[in-house]
Structures are given as structure tokens and as C-alpha cells.
Amino acid sequence: MMISGMVDPAKVIGFLNIFGHWDPSLAFVMGGALMVFAPGYFLLVKKQPKPVLAETFCLSNNTQLDKKLIGGSALFGIGWGIAGICPGPAITALGSGAPVVGLFVLSMVAGMFIVNVLTEKKAAFALRSQS
């Protein structure tokens, strides 16, 4: 990811800037990754009757588009566009030692923690309301 530039916020923002000076280079990175991954997926992974480390696949059966899904998706996209980095490459970029990347990852972890706390409080409140 570091070699391809996926951890460089300027390159990511250039890729996302389709109405300005668009940089298509990350599309080639994605295409190359798909060419490497796809044969292994179709020959090995897709044919497995069950996961390697579990008894069954855990797939959501939720098909509803709700406020939580749309809001979370929008928040993710806005954060990605503003910061120019997505969570996966951010973890990789921690190896660069850049303080701004560490701040991004800490903020990301704090956000996940806050969502978990708020979700648990909401669930506890709903249970108390039903009693």
C-alpha cells in the first residue's frame, strides 16, 4: 500500500477529485490487485463450504437501508475525502511514523469506542423502556 501511494493523502484526494484534476493512478492499483486476487478467490475461497476458522459463515440478513447505515456510510466517505486516507491504509501508514497518521488512527479508534458505548446505552435504555 505504501509503494502504490494508497497511504498518501494527496494521491487519494487526487483520485477522489473526479471533477477537478483527477489522478487515475489508484484505479490501476485497484485493477492490479483484483487481477492478483480474483483467480485465488474463485479457485480456492469461493468453493469452501465453510470458513477455515469457524463452523459457519456469518452473513448479515439485513436488507434494509436505514438512517444508521446511510449516516455511517456518509460519515465514512466524508472522513475519507477530508483526511485522504481510509482505515486499512492508515494502519499500514502507522509504520511511517508520521504523527498525523497516528492522530488519525487514534481518532478512528476513539470514534469506534464512542459508537460502541452509545449503542450499548441505547440498547440498555430500550430494554428499560420495555420493562
N, CA, C and O atoms as CSV, one atom per row, in Angstrom:
chain,resi,resn,atom,element,x,y,z
A,1,MET,N,N,0.813,-1.182,0.000
A,1,MET,CA,C,0.000,0.000,0.000
A,1,MET,C,C,0.862,1.255,0.000
A,1,MET,O,O,0.519,2.258,-0.626
A,2,MET,N,N,1.977,1.188,0.703
A,2,MET,CA,C,2.838,2.372,0.749
A,2,MET,C,C,3.497,2.613,-0.610
A,2,MET,O,O,3.601,3.755,-1.058
A,3,ILE,N,N,3.936,1.552,-1.256
A,3,ILE,CA,C,4.598,1.706,-2.557
A,3,ILE,C,C,3.640,2.257,-3.597
A,3,ILE,O,O,4.026,3.083,-4.424
A,4,SER,N,N,2.391,1.804,-3.562
A,4,SER,CA,C,1.408,2.233,-4.564
A,4,SER,C,C,0.913,3.650,-4.331
A,4,SER,O,O,0.336,4.250,-5.238
A,5,GLY,N,N,1.120,4.199,-3.147
A,5,GLY,CA,C,0.658,5.544,-2.856
A,5,GLY,C,C,-0.694,5.585,-2.159
A,5,GLY,O,O,-1.242,6.666,-1.944
A,6,MET,N,N,-1.244,4.421,-1.801
A,6,MET,CA,C,-2.557,4.397,-1.159
A,6,MET,C,C,-2.548,5.035,0.225
A,6,MET,O,O,-3.611,5.363,0.753
A,7,VAL,N,N,-1.395,5.216,0.813
A,7,VAL,CA,C,-1.314,5.848,2.130
A,7,VAL,C,C,-0.943,7.330,2.029
A,7,VAL,O,O,-0.765,7.998,3.048
A,8,ASP,N,N,-0.827,7.837,0.814
A,8,ASP,CA,C,-0.507,9.249,0.607
A,8,ASP,C,C,-1.814,10.025,0.439
A,8,ASP,O,O,-2.476,9.894,-0.590
A,9,PRO,N,N,-2.196,10.834,1.439
A,9,PRO,CA,C,-3.468,11.553,1.349
A,9,PRO,C,C,-3.618,12.398,0.090
A,9,PRO,O,O,-4.713,12.484,-0.465
A,10,ALA,N,N,-2.545,13.017,-0.366
A,10,ALA,CA,C,-2.633,13.852,-1.569
A,10,ALA,C,C,-3.007,13.006,-2.785
A,10,ALA,O,O,-3.790,13.443,-3.629
A,11,LYS,N,N,-2.450,11.799,-2.876
A,11,LYS,CA,C,-2.758,10.912,-4.002
A,11,LYS,C,C,-4.202,10.436,-3.924
A,11,LYS,O,O,-4.888,10.373,-4.944
A,12,VAL,N,N,-4.675,10.099,-2.716
A,12,VAL,CA,C,-6.052,9.630,-2.545
A,12,VAL,C,C,-7.038,10.751,-2.870
A,12,VAL,O,O,-8.032,10.522,-3.559
A,13,ILE,N,N,-6.767,11.957,-2.378
A,13,ILE,CA,C,-7.652,13.085,-2.681
A,13,ILE,C,C,-7.636,13.379,-4.178
A,13,ILE,O,O,-8.668,13.728,-4.750
A,14,GLY,N,N,-6.483,13.241,-4.812
A,14,GLY,CA,C,-6.413,13.402,-6.266
A,14,GLY,C,C,-7.247,12.367,-6.999
A,14,GLY,O,O,-7.836,12.666,-8.038
A,15,PHE,N,N,-7.304,11.162,-6.471
A,15,PHE,CA,C,-8.128,10.108,-7.074
A,15,PHE,C,C,-9.612,10.403,-6.873
A,15,PHE,O,O,-10.422,10.156,-7.766
A,16,LEU,N,N,-9.965,10.926,-5.712
A,16,LEU,CA,C,-11.368,11.234,-5.418
A,16,LEU,C,C,-11.860,12.502,-6.105
A,16,LEU,O,O,-13.068,12.714,-6.210
A,17,ASN,N,N,-10.954,13.340,-6.569
A,17,ASN,CA,C,-11.305,14.617,-7.180
A,17,ASN,C,C,-11.656,14.435,-8.659
A,17,ASN,O,O,-10.906,14.855,-9.541
A,18,ILE,N,N,-12.801,13.806,-8.918
A,18,ILE,CA,C,-13.154,13.484,-10.314
A,18,ILE,C,C,-13.599,14.704,-11.118
A,18,ILE,O,O,-13.602,14.652,-12.348
A,19,PHE,N,N,-13.974,15.795,-10.458
A,19,PHE,CA,C,-14.401,16.994,-11.179
A,19,PHE,C,C,-13.289,18.029,-11.309
A,19,PHE,O,O,-13.486,19.070,-11.934
A,20,GLY,N,N,-12.139,17.758,-10.734
A,20,GLY,CA,C,-11.010,18.678,-10.813
A,20,GLY,C,C,-9.868,18.024,-11.570
A,20,GLY,O,O,-10.053,17.501,-12.669
A,21,HIS,N,N,-8.688,18.058,-10.972
A,21,HIS,CA,C,-7.508,17.432,-11.580
A,21,HIS,C,C,-7.437,15.982,-11.083
A,21,HIS,O,O,-6.792,15.685,-10.079
A,22,TRP,N,N,-8.115,15.094,-11.810
A,22,TRP,CA,C,-8.250,13.699,-11.386
A,22,TRP,C,C,-6.961,12.922,-11.633
A,22,TRP,O,O,-6.351,13.037,-12.697
A,23,ASP,N,N,-6.554,12.135,-10.648
A,23,ASP,CA,C,-5.375,11.267,-10.745
A,23,ASP,C,C,-5.854,9.816,-10.768
A,23,ASP,O,O,-6.197,9.273,-9.717
A,24,PRO,N,N,-5.888,9.169,-11.945
A,24,PRO,CA,C,-6.435,7.809,-12.049
A,24,PRO,C,C,-5.477,6.699,-11.623
A,24,PRO,O,O,-5.818,5.524,-11.757
A,25,SER,N,N,-4.306,7.030,-11.122
A,25,SER,CA,C,-3.292,6.008,-10.855
A,25,SER,C,C,-3.751,4.954,-9.842
A,25,SER,O,O,-3.368,3.790,-9.963
A,26,LEU,N,N,-4.557,5.332,-8.854
A,26,LEU,CA,C,-5.014,4.346,-7.874
A,26,LEU,C,C,-6.017,3.359,-8.480
A,26,LEU,O,O,-6.191,2.258,-7.959
A,27,ALA,N,N,-6.668,3.743,-9.564
A,27,ALA,CA,C,-7.552,2.801,-10.263
A,27,ALA,C,C,-6.721,1.654,-10.839
A,27,ALA,O,O,-7.170,0.508,-10.850
A,28,PHE,N,N,-5.531,1.954,-11.308
A,28,PHE,CA,C,-4.647,0.904,-11.821
A,28,PHE,C,C,-4.140,0.013,-10.693
A,28,PHE,O,O,-3.965,-1.191,-10.881
A,29,VAL,N,N,-3.904,0.603,-9.522
A,29,VAL,CA,C,-3.510,-0.181,-8.347
A,29,VAL,C,C,-4.638,-1.154,-7.995
A,29,VAL,O,O,-4.396,-2.335,-7.743
A,30,MET,N,N,-5.871,-0.643,-7.980
A,30,MET,CA,C,-7.018,-1.480,-7.658
A,30,MET,C,C,-7.198,-2.577,-8.712
A,30,MET,O,O,-7.463,-3.728,-8.366
A,31,GLY,N,N,-7.058,-2.235,-9.970
A,31,GLY,CA,C,-7.174,-3.236,-11.040
A,31,GLY,C,C,-6.103,-4.306,-10.927
A,31,GLY,O,O,-6.389,-5.488,-11.114
A,32,GLY,N,N,-4.883,-3.913,-10.627
A,32,GLY,CA,C,-3.803,-4.886,-10.449
A,32,GLY,C,C,-4.060,-5.806,-9.268
A,32,GLY,O,O,-3.801,-7.007,-9.344
A,33,ALA,N,N,-4.567,-5.248,-8.181
A,33,ALA,CA,C,-4.882,-6.060,-7.003
A,33,ALA,C,C,-5.987,-7.063,-7.329
A,33,ALA,O,O,-5.928,-8.214,-6.898
A,34,LEU,N,N,-6.987,-6.632,-8.086
A,34,LEU,CA,C,-8.066,-7.551,-8.470
A,34,LEU,C,C,-7.552,-8.679,-9.363
A,34,LEU,O,O,-7.991,-9.822,-9.236
A,35,MET,N,N,-6.634,-8.363,-10.257
A,35,MET,CA,C,-6.092,-9.409,-11.140
A,35,MET,C,C,-5.311,-10.453,-10.347
A,35,MET,O,O,-5.305,-11.629,-10.712
A,36,VAL,N,N,-4.660,-10.040,-9.280
A,36,VAL,CA,C,-3.921,-10.984,-8.436
A,36,VAL,C,C,-4.880,-11.773,-7.540
A,36,VAL,O,O,-4.716,-12.980,-7.364
A,37,PHE,N,N,-5.880,-11.092,-6.976
A,37,PHE,CA,C,-6.772,-11.718,-6.005
A,37,PHE,C,C,-7.846,-12.610,-6.641
A,37,PHE,O,O,-8.144,-13.683,-6.116
A,38,ALA,N,N,-8.425,-12.180,-7.758
A,38,ALA,CA,C,-9.588,-12.865,-8.337
A,38,ALA,C,C,-9.350,-14.350,-8.625
A,38,ALA,O,O,-10.196,-15.158,-8.240
A,39,PRO,N,N,-8.270,-14.761,-9.270
A,39,PRO,CA,C,-8.097,-16.198,-9.524
A,39,PRO,C,C,-8.070,-17.026,-8.234
A,39,PRO,O,O,-8.699,-18.081,-8.166
A,40,GLY,N,N,-7.359,-16.563,-7.232
A,40,GLY,CA,C,-7.312,-17.286,-5.964
A,40,GLY,C,C,-8.673,-17.355,-5.304
A,40,GLY,O,O,-9.036,-18.375,-4.719
A,41,TYR,N,N,-9.423,-16.275,-5.398
A,41,TYR,CA,C,-10.753,-16.261,-4.793
A,41,TYR,C,C,-11.664,-17.287,-5.471
A,41,TYR,O,O,-12.303,-18.095,-4.797
A,42,PHE,N,N,-11.721,-17.253,-6.786
A,42,PHE,CA,C,-12.634,-18.151,-7.494
A,42,PHE,C,C,-12.176,-19.607,-7.468
A,42,PHE,O,O,-13.005,-20.516,-7.499
A,43,LEU,N,N,-10.870,-19.836,-7.412
A,43,LEU,CA,C,-10.371,-21.217,-7.394
A,43,LEU,C,C,-10.334,-21.826,-5.998
A,43,LEU,O,O,-10.503,-23.037,-5.853
A,44,LEU,N,N,-10.114,-21.006,-4.962
A,44,LEU,CA,C,-9.927,-21.543,-3.614
A,44,LEU,C,C,-10.989,-21.103,-2.609
A,44,LEU,O,O,-11.620,-21.944,-1.968
A,45,VAL,N,N,-11.186,-19.825,-2.472
A,45,VAL,CA,C,-12.017,-19.295,-1.403
A,45,VAL,C,C,-13.502,-19.552,-1.634
A,45,VAL,O,O,-14.192,-20.044,-0.740
A,46,LYS,N,N,-13.987,-19.231,-2.801
A,46,LYS,CA,C,-15.423,-19.323,-3.077
A,46,LYS,C,C,-15.944,-20.756,-2.990
A,46,LYS,O,O,-17.117,-20.967,-2.684
A,47,LYS,N,N,-15.102,-21.726,-3.249
A,47,LYS,CA,C,-15.523,-23.123,-3.255
A,47,LYS,C,C,-15.577,-23.740,-1.862
A,47,LYS,O,O,-16.060,-24.861,-1.709
A,48,GLN,N,N,-15.093,-23.035,-0.847
A,48,GLN,CA,C,-15.079,-23.593,0.506
A,48,GLN,C,C,-16.498,-23.682,1.069
A,48,GLN,O,O,-17.249,-22.709,1.005
A,49,PRO,N,N,-16.875,-24.853,1.626
A,49,PRO,CA,C,-18.218,-25.000,2.194
A,49,PRO,C,C,-18.378,-24.266,3.524
A,49,PRO,O,O,-19.496,-23.939,3.921
A,50,LYS,N,N,-17.263,-24.006,4.215
A,50,LYS,CA,C,-17.315,-23.284,5.489
A,50,LYS,C,C,-15.999,-22.543,5.688
A,50,LYS,O,O,-14.999,-22.873,5.051
A,51,PRO,N,N,-15.992,-21.544,6.566
A,51,PRO,CA,C,-14.750,-20.810,6.830
A,51,PRO,C,C,-13.685,-21.719,7.447
A,51,PRO,O,O,-14.012,-22.752,8.031
A,52,VAL,N,N,-12.433,-21.341,7.321
A,52,VAL,CA,C,-11.337,-22.131,7.858
A,52,VAL,C,C,-11.370,-22.155,9.387
A,52,VAL,O,O,-11.099,-23.197,9.985
A,53,LEU,N,N,-11.690,-21.051,10.019
A,53,LEU,CA,C,-11.612,-20.955,11.479
A,53,LEU,C,C,-12.979,-20.803,12.156
A,53,LEU,O,O,-13.055,-20.311,13.282
A,54,ALA,N,N,-14.050,-21.216,11.488
A,54,ALA,CA,C,-15.381,-21.139,12.099
A,54,ALA,C,C,-16.256,-22.250,11.536
A,54,ALA,O,O,-15.928,-22.866,10.522
A,55,GLU,N,N,-17.366,-22.492,12.208
A,55,GLU,CA,C,-18.277,-23.558,11.772
A,55,GLU,C,C,-19.153,-23.120,10.606
A,55,GLU,O,O,-19.475,-23.925,9.732
A,56,THR,N,N,-19.540,-21.844,10.590
A,56,THR,CA,C,-20.394,-21.329,9.522
A,56,THR,C,C,-19.946,-19.927,9.137
A,56,THR,O,O,-19.216,-19.266,9.877
A,57,PHE,N,N,-20.392,-19.487,7.974
A,57,PHE,CA,C,-20.177,-18.108,7.562
A,57,PHE,C,C,-21.175,-17.234,8.313
A,57,PHE,O,O,-22.335,-17.612,8.472
A,58,CYS,N,N,-20.738,-16.092,8.765
A,58,CYS,CA,C,-21.616,-15.160,9.478
A,58,CYS,C,C,-21.972,-14.015,8.537
A,58,CYS,O,O,-21.250,-13.022,8.453
A,59,LEU,N,N,-23.070,-14.159,7.845
A,59,LEU,CA,C,-23.516,-13.137,6.906
A,59,LEU,C,C,-24.768,-12.469,7.443
A,59,LEU,O,O,-25.665,-13.132,7.963
A,60,SER,N,N,-24.820,-11.163,7.312
A,60,SER,CA,C,-25.993,-10.426,7.777
A,60,SER,C,C,-27.161,-10.690,6.836
A,60,SER,O,O,-26.984,-10.792,5.622
A,61,ASN,N,N,-28.344,-10.799,7.404
A,61,ASN,CA,C,-29.531,-10.948,6.565
A,61,ASN,C,C,-30.319,-9.643,6.534
A,61,ASN,O,O,-31.466,-9.618,6.090
A,62,ASN,N,N,-29.712,-8.571,7.000
A,62,ASN,CA,C,-30.340,-7.257,6.975
A,62,ASN,C,C,-30.305,-6.708,5.557
A,62,ASN,O,O,-29.232,-6.571,4.969
A,63,THR,N,N,-31.445,-6.401,5.016
A,63,THR,CA,C,-31.521,-5.845,3.665
A,63,THR,C,C,-32.101,-4.431,3.673
A,63,THR,O,O,-32.374,-3.865,2.614
A,64,GLN,N,N,-32.289,-3.867,4.857
A,64,GLN,CA,C,-32.903,-2.539,4.989
A,64,GLN,C,C,-31.859,-1.429,4.923
A,64,GLN,O,O,-30.793,-1.518,5.533
A,65,LEU,N,N,-32.186,-0.388,4.174
A,65,LEU,CA,C,-31.375,0.826,4.184
A,65,LEU,C,C,-31.980,1.734,5.243
A,65,LEU,O,O,-33.063,2.284,5.044
A,66,ASP,N,N,-31.295,1.895,6.358
A,66,ASP,CA,C,-31.824,2.731,7.426
A,66,ASP,C,C,-30.916,3.939,7.659
A,66,ASP,O,O,-29.872,4.082,7.022
A,67,LYS,N,N,-31.337,4.806,8.584
A,67,LYS,CA,C,-30.574,6.023,8.875
A,67,LYS,C,C,-29.163,5.697,9.360
A,67,LYS,O,O,-28.205,6.388,9.014
A,68,LYS,N,N,-29.043,4.649,10.158
A,68,LYS,CA,C,-27.740,4.278,10.710
A,68,LYS,C,C,-26.761,3.880,9.596
A,68,LYS,O,O,-25.604,4.300,9.612
A,69,LEU,N,N,-27.216,3.081,8.640
A,69,LEU,CA,C,-26.357,2.656,7.531
A,69,LEU,C,C,-25.982,3.829,6.632
A,69,LEU,O,O,-24.815,4.000,6.282
A,70,ILE,N,N,-26.966,4.627,6.265
A,70,ILE,CA,C,-26.702,5.759,5.376
A,70,ILE,C,C,-25.828,6.802,6.073
A,70,ILE,O,O,-24.904,7.347,5.469
A,71,GLY,N,N,-26.126,7.079,7.355
A,71,GLY,CA,C,-25.320,8.044,8.100
A,71,GLY,C,C,-23.884,7.580,8.274
A,71,GLY,O,O,-22.948,8.362,8.109
A,72,GLY,N,N,-23.710,6.301,8.611
A,72,GLY,CA,C,-22.363,5.763,8.767
A,72,GLY,C,C,-21.583,5.785,7.468
A,72,GLY,O,O,-20.394,6.104,7.456
A,73,SER,N,N,-22.249,5.446,6.371
A,73,SER,CA,C,-21.597,5.466,5.060
A,73,SER,C,C,-21.189,6.884,4.674
A,73,SER,O,O,-20.089,7.114,4.172
A,74,ALA,N,N,-22.094,7.827,4.916
A,74,ALA,CA,C,-21.789,9.225,4.596
A,74,ALA,C,C,-20.628,9.733,5.449
A,74,ALA,O,O,-19.727,10.406,4.947
A,75,LEU,N,N,-20.657,9.406,6.741
A,75,LEU,CA,C,-19.582,9.840,7.640
A,75,LEU,C,C,-18.238,9.243,7.213
A,75,LEU,O,O,-17.217,9.931,7.221
A,76,PHE,N,N,-18.245,7.968,6.842
A,76,PHE,CA,C,-17.022,7.319,6.362
A,76,PHE,C,C,-16.504,8.030,5.111
A,76,PHE,O,O,-15.321,8.358,5.026
A,77,GLY,N,N,-17.385,8.266,4.146
A,77,GLY,CA,C,-16.979,8.911,2.896
A,77,GLY,C,C,-16.473,10.326,3.099
A,77,GLY,O,O,-15.481,10.732,2.493
A,78,ILE,N,N,-17.153,11.071,3.951
A,78,ILE,CA,C,-16.717,12.443,4.226
A,78,ILE,C,C,-15.348,12.435,4.912
A,78,ILE,O,O,-14.463,13.216,4.561
A,79,GLY,N,N,-15.188,11.550,5.885
A,79,GLY,CA,C,-13.899,11.448,6.573
A,79,GLY,C,C,-12.783,11.044,5.627
A,79,GLY,O,O,-11.672,11.568,5.703
A,80,TRP,N,N,-13.085,10.102,4.729
A,80,TRP,CA,C,-12.097,9.651,3.759
A,80,TRP,C,C,-11.712,10.802,2.831
A,80,TRP,O,O,-10.537,10.997,2.519
A,81,GLY,N,N,-12.717,11.558,2.395
A,81,GLY,CA,C,-12.438,12.680,1.497
A,81,GLY,C,C,-11.659,13.795,2.165
A,81,GLY,O,O,-10.783,14.403,1.550
A,82,ILE,N,N,-11.977,14.067,3.428
A,82,ILE,CA,C,-11.283,15.151,4.143
A,82,ILE,C,C,-9.853,14.738,4.498
A,82,ILE,O,O,-8.904,15.486,4.266
A,83,ALA,N,N,-9.714,13.537,5.063
A,83,ALA,CA,C,-8.386,13.092,5.510
A,83,ALA,C,C,-7.544,12.562,4.355
A,83,ALA,O,O,-6.316,12.630,4.399
A,84,GLY,N,N,-8.197,12.036,3.326
A,84,GLY,CA,C,-7.463,11.469,2.198
A,84,GLY,C,C,-6.880,10.105,2.511
A,84,GLY,O,O,-5.969,9.641,1.826
A,85,ILE,N,N,-7.397,9.469,3.535
A,85,ILE,CA,C,-6.887,8.144,3.881
A,85,ILE,C,C,-8.028,7.332,4.477
A,85,ILE,O,O,-8.889,7.861,5.178
A,86,CYS,N,N,-8.015,6.050,4.186
A,86,CYS,CA,C,-9.054,5.138,4.640
A,86,CYS,C,C,-8.449,4.255,5.731
A,86,CYS,O,O,-7.224,4.160,5.812
A,87,PRO,N,N,-9.259,3.603,6.577
A,87,PRO,CA,C,-8.732,2.872,7.731
A,87,PRO,C,C,-7.661,1.827,7.422
A,87,PRO,O,O,-6.661,1.761,8.137
A,88,GLY,N,N,-7.832,1.022,6.398
A,88,GLY,CA,C,-6.838,-0.011,6.088
A,88,GLY,C,C,-5.461,0.568,5.791
A,88,GLY,O,O,-4.485,0.195,6.441
A,89,PRO,N,N,-5.365,1.474,4.820
A,89,PRO,CA,C,-4.073,2.107,4.557
A,89,PRO,C,C,-3.547,2.911,5.746
A,89,PRO,O,O,-2.334,3.060,5.897
A,90,ALA,N,N,-4.439,3.430,6.589
A,90,ALA,CA,C,-3.975,4.183,7.767
A,90,ALA,C,C,-3.209,3.274,8.713
A,90,ALA,O,O,-2.183,3.672,9.265
A,91,ILE,N,N,-3.702,2.050,8.904
A,91,ILE,CA,C,-2.991,1.100,9.764
A,91,ILE,C,C,-1.613,0.806,9.168
A,91,ILE,O,O,-0.616,0.742,9.888
A,92,THR,N,N,-1.568,0.629,7.854
A,92,THR,CA,C,-0.289,0.394,7.178
A,92,THR,C,C,0.633,1.592,7.335
A,92,THR,O,O,1.832,1.430,7.562
A,93,ALA,N,N,0.082,2.792,7.215
A,93,ALA,CA,C,0.883,4.011,7.276
A,93,ALA,C,C,1.428,4.289,8.673
A,93,ALA,O,O,2.317,5.126,8.828
A,94,LEU,N,N,0.912,3.603,9.693
A,94,LEU,CA,C,1.473,3.778,11.040
A,94,LEU,C,C,2.969,3.485,11.036
A,94,LEU,O,O,3.727,4.073,11.807
A,95,GLY,N,N,3.385,2.578,10.166
A,95,GLY,CA,C,4.804,2.226,10.072
A,95,GLY,C,C,5.674,3.370,9.606
A,95,GLY,O,O,6.891,3.339,9.791
A,96,SER,N,N,5.071,4.384,9.002
A,96,SER,CA,C,5.863,5.533,8.540
A,96,SER,C,C,6.310,6.413,9.694
A,96,SER,O,O,7.265,7.180,9.567
A,97,GLY,N,N,5.610,6.298,10.834
A,97,GLY,CA,C,5.957,7.108,11.988
A,97,GLY,C,C,5.454,8.538,11.921
A,97,GLY,O,O,5.805,9.352,12.775
A,98,ALA,N,N,4.641,8.860,10.926
A,98,ALA,CA,C,4.125,10.225,10.793
A,98,ALA,C,C,3.108,10.510,11.910
A,98,ALA,O,O,2.149,9.756,12.074
A,99,PRO,N,N,3.306,11.579,12.668
A,99,PRO,CA,C,2.389,11.884,13.773
A,99,PRO,C,C,0.935,12.064,13.325
A,99,PRO,O,O,0.015,11.684,14.050
A,100,VAL,N,N,0.722,12.633,12.150
A,100,VAL,CA,C,-0.641,12.868,11.676
A,100,VAL,C,C,-1.371,11.537,11.438
A,100,VAL,O,O,-2.583,11.452,11.639
A,101,VAL,N,N,-0.649,10.516,11.019
A,101,VAL,CA,C,-1.261,9.201,10.817
A,101,VAL,C,C,-1.639,8.596,12.168
A,101,VAL,O,O,-2.716,8.018,12.316
A,102,GLY,N,N,-0.758,8.730,13.143
A,102,GLY,CA,C,-1.071,8.251,14.486
A,102,GLY,C,C,-2.293,8.945,15.053
A,102,GLY,O,O,-3.129,8.301,15.688
A,103,LEU,N,N,-2.412,10.250,14.836
A,103,LEU,CA,C,-3.584,11.001,15.289
A,103,LEU,C,C,-4.841,10.504,14.589
A,103,LEU,O,O,-5.890,10.362,15.218
A,104,PHE,N,N,-4.740,10.239,13.291
A,104,PHE,CA,C,-5.887,9.725,12.534
A,104,PHE,C,C,-6.344,8.384,13.101
A,104,PHE,O,O,-7.536,8.179,13.331
A,105,VAL,N,N,-5.400,7.472,13.326
A,105,VAL,CA,C,-5.749,6.142,13.836
A,105,VAL,C,C,-6.328,6.243,15.245
A,105,VAL,O,O,-7.307,5.565,15.558
A,106,LEU,N,N,-5.739,7.077,16.095
A,106,LEU,CA,C,-6.293,7.277,17.439
A,106,LEU,C,C,-7.715,7.832,17.372
A,106,LEU,O,O,-8.589,7.400,18.125
A,107,SER,N,N,-7.944,8.780,16.479
A,107,SER,CA,C,-9.290,9.340,16.314
A,107,SER,C,C,-10.264,8.284,15.818
A,107,SER,O,O,-11.414,8.237,16.254
A,108,MET,N,N,-9.802,7.438,14.904
A,108,MET,CA,C,-10.640,6.366,14.371
A,108,MET,C,C,-11.024,5.384,15.477
A,108,MET,O,O,-12.186,4.990,15.580
A,109,VAL,N,N,-10.064,4.992,16.298
A,109,VAL,CA,C,-10.324,4.064,17.399
A,109,VAL,C,C,-11.252,4.716,18.424
A,109,VAL,O,O,-12.157,4.062,18.943
A,110,ALA,N,N,-11.034,5.995,18.717
A,110,ALA,CA,C,-11.912,6.711,19.656
A,110,ALA,C,C,-13.340,6.755,19.120
A,110,ALA,O,O,-14.293,6.564,19.875
A,111,GLY,N,N,-13.488,7.005,17.831
A,111,GLY,CA,C,-14.818,7.019,17.228
A,111,GLY,C,C,-15.507,5.669,17.331
A,111,GLY,O,O,-16.704,5.605,17.613
A,112,MET,N,N,-14.767,4.588,17.105
A,112,MET,CA,C,-15.354,3.242,17.234
A,112,MET,C,C,-15.777,2.986,18.677
A,112,MET,O,O,-16.836,2.408,18.922
A,113,PHE,N,N,-14.956,3.412,19.626
A,113,PHE,CA,C,-15.270,3.230,21.044
A,113,PHE,C,C,-16.537,4.011,21.411
A,113,PHE,O,O,-17.419,3.484,22.090
A,114,ILE,N,N,-16.623,5.255,20.965
A,114,ILE,CA,C,-17.792,6.090,21.265
A,114,ILE,C,C,-19.061,5.481,20.690
A,114,ILE,O,O,-20.093,5.454,21.360
A,115,VAL,N,N,-18.996,4.993,19.458
A,115,VAL,CA,C,-20.170,4.360,18.847
A,115,VAL,C,C,-20.592,3.136,19.643
A,115,VAL,O,O,-21.784,2.930,19.872
A,116,ASN,N,N,-19.632,2.318,20.071
A,116,ASN,CA,C,-19.978,1.139,20.874
A,116,ASN,C,C,-20.639,1.537,22.190
A,116,ASN,O,O,-21.632,0.928,22.590
A,117,VAL,N,N,-20.104,2.546,22.864
A,117,VAL,CA,C,-20.684,2.993,24.136
A,117,VAL,C,C,-22.100,3.517,23.906
A,117,VAL,O,O,-23.017,3.156,24.645
A,118,LEU,N,N,-22.289,4.355,22.903
A,118,LEU,CA,C,-23.613,4.907,22.635
A,118,LEU,C,C,-24.607,3.825,22.225
A,118,LEU,O,O,-25.774,3.880,22.611
A,119,THR,N,N,-24.158,2.853,21.454
A,119,THR,CA,C,-25.031,1.759,21.034
A,119,THR,C,C,-25.460,0.924,22.239
A,119,THR,O,O,-26.624,0.537,22.347
A,120,GLU,N,N,-24.523,0.647,23.142
A,120,GLU,CA,C,-24.858,-0.122,24.343
A,120,GLU,C,C,-25.826,0.654,25.234
A,120,GLU,O,O,-26.752,0.066,25.792
A,121,LYS,N,N,-25.626,1.967,25.375
A,121,LYS,CA,C,-26.533,2.778,26.187
A,121,LYS,C,C,-27.918,2.814,25.566
A,121,LYS,O,O,-28.920,2.755,26.278
A,122,LYS,N,N,-27.981,2.910,24.256
A,122,LYS,CA,C,-29.273,2.931,23.572
A,122,LYS,C,C,-29.993,1.602,23.767
A,122,LYS,O,O,-31.202,1.586,24.002
A,123,ALA,N,N,-29.271,0.491,23.674
A,123,ALA,CA,C,-29.866,-0.830,23.869
A,123,ALA,C,C,-30.340,-0.993,25.307
A,123,ALA,O,O,-31.414,-1.549,25.538
A,124,ALA,N,N,-29.563,-0.521,26.279
A,124,ALA,CA,C,-29.954,-0.621,27.690
A,124,ALA,C,C,-31.183,0.233,27.948
A,124,ALA,O,O,-32.072,-0.185,28.690
A,125,PHE,N,N,-31.258,1.401,27.366
A,125,PHE,CA,C,-32.416,2.266,27.533
A,125,PHE,C,C,-33.658,1.626,26.930
A,125,PHE,O,O,-34.738,1.696,27.516
A,126,ALA,N,N,-33.514,1.002,25.759
A,126,ALA,CA,C,-34.645,0.332,25.115
A,126,ALA,C,C,-35.156,-0.822,25.985
A,126,ALA,O,O,-36.365,-1.036,26.077
A,127,LEU,N,N,-34.244,-1.566,26.623
A,127,LEU,CA,C,-34.657,-2.657,27.497
A,127,LEU,C,C,-35.396,-2.125,28.724
A,127,LEU,O,O,-36.398,-2.710,29.136
A,128,ARG,N,N,-34.919,-1.024,29.316
A,128,ARG,CA,C,-35.581,-0.437,30.480
A,128,ARG,C,C,-36.949,0.102,30.115
A,128,ARG,O,O,-37.883,0.023,30.914
A,129,SER,N,N,-37.078,0.655,28.905
A,129,SER,CA,C,-38.351,1.208,28.457
A,129,SER,C,C,-39.404,0.124,28.259
A,129,SER,O,O,-40.596,0.365,28.445
A,130,GLN,N,N,-38.959,-1.065,27.882
A,130,GLN,CA,C,-39.891,-2.180,27.668
A,130,GLN,C,C,-40.372,-2.774,28.983
A,130,GLN,O,O,-41.424,-3.412,29.018
A,131,SER,N,N,-39.635,-2.581,30.051
A,131,SER,CA,C,-39.985,-3.185,31.358
A,131,SER,C,C,-41.133,-2.460,32.014
A,131,SER,O,O,-41.553,-2.832,33.110
